[in-house]
Amino acid sequence: MTRIMINKCRADITSQQLDIFPLFVETVAKIDEADAAGCEVTRDIGYATVDAILDAAVDIVPMDVENVLHRIGCANRLIEVMYDYSRRGLDIDDVTNQIAGLLQGAAKGLADAYGINMRATRLDFYLPQPYEQN
């Protein structure tokens, strides 16, 4: 078992399928507490933790609807980042790949959760999956 401790938030990881959504929820609650207390350092640590969770979410297929919605939210956040990078003339390839990974993972998670065969329904036309579907 791997144990992760970030800013008093703990996640026990015991399988290949990680559920990072509870860690996200705890971190956002800590950010809200820091905002209410006016503690900028704790808030900044919280935001850095949320960014690290977003980075991890790209590579983890969500297992339930809450995690799928989290991935969609991550992709939405990265669209803002991509817009900012684009306006500043920075390279957006990495951000674009992260968004694609989040959306493909969300589609895979929904397909798995509801037993949808992406190939049989031809939903794979716009959402090709890098993962083998059973």
Secondary structure as GFF3:
##gff-version 3
##sequence-region A 1 134
A	DSSP	beta_strand	2	6	.	.	.	ID=ss1
A	DSSP	beta_strand	9	13	.	.	.	ID=ss2
A	DSSP	alpha_helix	21	37	.	.	.	ID=ss3
A	DSSP	alpha_helix	40	57	.	.	.	ID=ss4
A	DSSP	alpha_helix	65	87	.	.	.	ID=ss5
A	DSSP	alpha_helix	93	114	.	.	.	ID=ss6
A	DSSP	three_ten_helix	123	125	.	.	.	ID=ss7
###
